[in-house]
Amino acid sequence: MHSAAKNAAVLALQQQALESFVNAGFPTTRLESWKYTDVRKLAAAYPDWLNNIPPVDTAGQPELLDIPNAIHIAFVDGKFRPERSARTLPSGLLVGSLDELAEAEPDLVNTQLGKLLNANSSGMVALNTAFTESIIALTVPENASFDGPLYITHYSSTAETSSHPRLLVNMQANSKLTVVEHFSGAVPAIVNSVSEVYCASGAAVSYYKLQQEHADSWHLAEQSIRLEHQATANTTTIDCGAKLARNQLTVDLAGEGAYLNANGLLLADAARHIDSRINVEHNAPNTRSRERYRAILADKARGVFNGRILVNQNAQKTVAELTNRNLLLNKGAEIDTKPELEIYADDVKCAHGSTTGQLDQNALFYLLARGIDKREARNLLVRAFAAELLTGISVPAIAERTQTALQGLSFGDT
């Protein structure tokens, strides 16, 4: 892609985003959706970290996932690194600035960029739109699929900097795609990510997000997926890094027969804070969704989960199920959970529920009685608790990396 003068549409989009942020500011705990997540320290650090410019020759390498046939797109400190990426990018995959995207794909910018998540969605989306340096824009043609998963790595190697990753996926009718977004870092950083995915009739996307940021980083991310007639989405978001992380997924089942299977796993120890949210809207008849979220918290970690299913009046024959299960490994850990159902149709099958508890003491005693070390016995039970979500992952390397993170959890005082 070739650089160009500032595109008028992009300039207007970014100016509007900046104005929206100036008017709204950083979210506060006075907002219901941010009631349990305080970002005042992040807000205080943001101006300086935004102005810190990382060197071009940034050193350091992330620990990559071993994904066969992956099409790797590498970013370091928010900047595209072609020398670390796949040598040849498939047709329809563009990586560059918003201006370069507008030059190459003006229709994509005018009709899709910022339509699912715009500057009015939240202050963090506005910040991303105003300051993103590079965007990955992908169009999967009708009836097509890539040879392997699209593997996007975001690595922070310069301390106290900020990055604003942006992803735009346009899936045409009956296309297929697996995409993995992997966030990691060797130093404290602020990462503020936005992803938008459009699925036309019959399209099928598998979206995975693995967040393994540095223990003193802040990570905020929003994804939005729109599913048209008979389109399907399988999503898994795993948060096992950062001192404060928040992930919000919004899915619009806009076409009849659309289907969503969404999974999420929160892992935290020490005094870390993870906030995970999913908002599913059934806006057409005969749509189905299943959401399964689990949290494993140790030491003085705090988790927040909010799951909302909205069934609009015309979404008859909807089937929806939301479950949230939480495991607290010691008394210092806590979670605030709020599953919600909002139904305006009368011919539906919907259910939701949440449970929070500790390790099964009978199962732990059984393992100890057979000579298994206490820590290993607890690890076995923790891995079993997470196994239901991990066994369905079609990219084994994600499950393997998550199992490693599970083994590294600090149990704290019991």
Buried (B, 14 or more C-beta within 10 A) or exposed (E): BEEEEEBEBBBEBBEBBBEBBEEBEBBBEEEEBBBBBBBEEBBEBBEEBBEEEBEEEBEEEBEBBEBEEBBBBBBBBBEBBEEBBBEEBBEBBBBBBBBBBBBBBEEBBEEBBBEBBBBBBBBBBBBBBBBBBBBBBBBBBEEBBBEBBBBBBBBBBBBBBBBBBBBBBBBBBBBBBBBBBBBBBBBBBBBBBBBBBBBBBBBBBBBBBBBBBBEBBBBBBBBBBBBBBBBBBBBBBBBBBBBBBBBBBBBBBBBBBBBBBBBBBBBBBEEBBBBBBBBBBBBBBBBBBBBBBBBBBBBBBBBBBBBBBBBBEEBBBBBBBBBBBBBBBBEBBBBBBBBEBEBEBEEBEBEBEBEBEBBEEEEBEEBBEEEBEEEEBBBBBBBEBBEEBBEEBEBEBBBEBBBEBBEEBEBBEE
